[in-house]
Amino acid sequence: GWGFVFRQTFMNPRVWIVAFAYFGVDLFRYGFLGWSFDYVIEQGAPVGKGVLKIVMIPFVGALGIIISGWLTDKLGGKRAPVVSVMLFTVALLAWVFRIVPVGEGHFWIPLLILAGIGFFLYGPHLIMGATMAMDLGSRKASATASGIIDAMGYMGAAVAGRGTTWVQKHWGWDGAFILWISGAVLAGLLMLLLWSYRVPEDREYL
């Protein structure tokens, strides 16, 4: 009944940890992916090559989704270790992307960095928004858990949109990258709180 759903979701601190972490993930995802094309073009990259660099992210991200899911299953349902390590890697790669040349004459290194960001970003995004919602909410409350987590993600996306515009105007690209990276770091740190949590063996999904 409603009492079980309420206890399993709104009163479950793990659900809120994942939700606030998802805020950080979508802050990075919508900020970085939404503005990275403008960034590489402003740095002098040709439009065609700039597009190619950006479209690499979701293609490689699909592979990251599969591998990250496989890794969490190999760990017996422990999602947080994989998610946190991948998010810290995303933050590191984004910082490297800011300091390396990405304009005219610099193609392969930025391309590989963006591919790496896609690989390490998309897996945590799916695991947190779908798999962990099912893990924490169980069959009876997974939709509510997913709704809470997704709602925080939309808030992160909103901050990424207006926040990036304001920060980039006042502090330039350095400020924008700090904003995005802080989202990934926040999410990674919050996932550390669930490092030892594993899915109960008697959890019902069907």
Beta strands, then each sheet from edge to edge (+ up, - down):
end
